[in-house]
Amino acid sequence: MKTTQYFEYTRKRPDRAQIKENWIKAVIEKPVKVETQSDGRIRLWGKIDEIGKYLRVILLEDGETVHNAFLDRSYREE
């Protein structure tokens, strides 16, 4: 999995340390929602059944490099 330096830095935070790499890969492979930001980055959301929460993954414009990943407390599936 390709990642940015920013992602590697933020994943060390206590609130992000619990996020598993296989969760990120699962969201990338089968997102429930996809949006493209104005800067070209791609937002993906996926439900992590293991914990009953939604994970938001931000990819760079290349569609494969992970820039950010966090549990999105405000996301509600449509």
Number of C-alpha atoms within 10 A of each C-alpha: 8 9 14 13 9 11 17 13 10 16 17 11 10 9 11 15 11 12 15 11 10 9 18 24 14 14 21 22 11 13 18 14 13 16 12 14 11 7 8 13 18 20 20 22 25 25 21 15 9 7 7 8 15 21 23 24 24 26 23 18 14 10 13 14 16 25 19 21 24 19 19 15 10 7 14 8 10 5
